[in-house]
């Protein structure tokens, strides 16, 4: 039988993988994918608590997080494409637009 602890361990593992990817990758697209992985870990927690507490608020919040994640990806990819057109690179180290 799958308990709440199983879901929490899965979500914690996904969040740690996403955090490691966001902090260690140099490619901006890989960083965005890692952030999406962390948001999916949060969604697993929300839906798991919603299931075990017999409440629908967690599912509503999960749908809200999915909508925010979609908007974040759209804006993030637009920024990356714009920077790529200017710099011809998607490496995070090359993003020095705000430096003097």
PLY file of the C-alpha trace (Angstrom):
ply
format ascii 1.0
element vertex 100
property float x
property float y
property float z
element edge 99
property int vertex1
property int vertex2
end_header
0.00 0.00 0.00
1.30 3.43 -0.95
1.33 5.87 1.94
1.88 9.60 2.18
5.53 9.01 3.05
6.12 7.36 -0.33
4.78 10.42 -2.15
6.81 12.77 0.04
10.01 10.81 -0.57
9.39 10.82 -4.32
8.72 14.56 -4.29
11.81 15.22 -2.16
13.97 13.19 -4.54
12.59 15.04 -7.58
13.07 18.38 -5.89
16.68 17.55 -4.97
17.43 16.43 -8.53
15.89 19.63 -9.87
17.79 21.79 -7.38
21.06 20.10 -8.27
20.36 20.61 -11.97
19.43 24.26 -11.51
22.60 24.98 -9.54
25.06 22.93 -11.58
24.02 23.29 -15.21
25.47 25.95 -17.48
22.87 25.67 -20.23
19.89 28.00 -19.68
17.42 25.51 -21.15
18.63 22.80 -18.77
18.19 25.24 -15.88
14.58 25.88 -16.98
13.96 22.13 -17.17
15.35 21.72 -13.66
13.06 24.43 -12.34
10.12 22.65 -13.97
11.17 19.45 -12.23
11.12 21.26 -8.89
7.65 22.65 -9.62
6.43 19.13 -10.46
7.76 17.93 -7.10
5.68 20.62 -5.43
2.64 19.46 -7.43
3.15 15.89 -6.22
3.15 17.15 -2.63
0.01 19.22 -3.17
-1.93 16.39 -4.78
-0.73 13.84 -2.21
-1.82 15.99 0.72
-5.08 16.70 -1.06
-5.70 12.98 -1.49
-4.84 11.97 2.06
-6.68 14.87 3.69
-9.78 14.42 1.48
-9.67 18.04 0.39
-9.69 19.57 -3.10
-7.67 22.69 -2.28
-4.37 20.95 -3.07
-5.57 19.98 -6.53
-6.69 23.54 -7.22
-3.30 24.86 -6.13
-1.59 22.24 -8.32
-3.53 23.45 -11.36
-2.52 27.00 -10.47
1.14 25.93 -10.24
0.88 24.25 -13.65
-0.52 27.46 -15.16
2.25 29.54 -13.59
4.85 27.04 -14.80
3.53 27.28 -18.36
3.77 31.06 -18.23
7.25 30.84 -16.75
8.42 28.57 -19.55
6.95 30.85 -22.21
8.66 33.94 -20.78
11.89 32.09 -20.07
12.16 30.65 -23.57
11.35 34.04 -25.09
14.19 35.58 -23.07
16.58 32.79 -24.00
15.74 33.11 -27.71
16.24 36.88 -27.56
19.58 36.53 -25.80
20.64 33.78 -28.24
19.93 36.06 -31.20
22.16 38.73 -29.68
24.98 36.63 -28.15
24.78 33.32 -30.12
24.99 31.37 -26.87
22.64 29.90 -24.27
25.32 29.40 -21.64
24.43 31.02 -18.33
27.98 32.36 -17.93
27.54 34.42 -21.11
24.48 36.25 -19.75
26.23 39.41 -18.61
23.74 41.95 -19.94
23.35 43.70 -16.57
27.08 44.01 -15.90
28.82 47.33 -16.56
0 1
1 2
2 3
3 4
4 5
5 6
6 7
7 8
8 9
9 10
10 11
11 12
12 13
13 14
14 15
15 16
16 17
17 18
18 19
19 20
20 21
21 22
22 23
23 24
24 25
25 26
26 27
27 28
28 29
29 30
30 31
31 32
32 33
33 34
34 35
35 36
36 37
37 38
38 39
39 40
40 41
41 42
42 43
43 44
44 45
45 46
46 47
47 48
48 49
49 50
50 51
51 52
52 53
53 54
54 55
55 56
56 57
57 58
58 59
59 60
60 61
61 62
62 63
63 64
64 65
65 66
66 67
67 68
68 69
69 70
70 71
71 72
72 73
73 74
74 75
75 76
76 77
77 78
78 79
79 80
80 81
81 82
82 83
83 84
84 85
85 86
86 87
87 88
88 89
89 90
90 91
91 92
92 93
93 94
94 95
95 96
96 97
97 98
98 99
